[in-house]
Amino acid sequence: MYRTLGVSRRYARRALRELQDHYDDLLDEAIAAGLDEADAAQDAHARLGNASLIAEATMTRENLITCQALSLANGGGVLRWGVSACLGATITAGLLLFMHAAIVVTP
């Protein structure tokens, strides 16, 4: 759920906590103003606005999109490059270990 829009989990959790905090503050204000809990909740929702639209607007900001999401959006090029680099490094390390063993074993 957190990564559907390409934003890091940490940022998504923080944004959700902040949104919940704002809602709780608005709820407390409405109760302090004399509304019962049901009316206060309705008032808080109305004052906060549509949570889905707020979340979508926040989570689609380009400066918050993760590198992984960008690589997948660009056809996975960055992801393929990363996998290729790791695979190449693994093969190189294996060859070096094999050569080292061959040199040490050979008198």
Secondary structure as GFF3:
##gff-version 3
##sequence-region A 1 107
A	DSSP	alpha_helix	9	32	.	.	.	ID=ss1
A	DSSP	alpha_helix	37	48	.	.	.	ID=ss2
A	DSSP	alpha_helix	51	59	.	.	.	ID=ss3
A	DSSP	three_ten_helix	62	64	.	.	.	ID=ss4
A	DSSP	alpha_helix	67	73	.	.	.	ID=ss5
A	DSSP	alpha_helix	77	105	.	.	.	ID=ss6
###
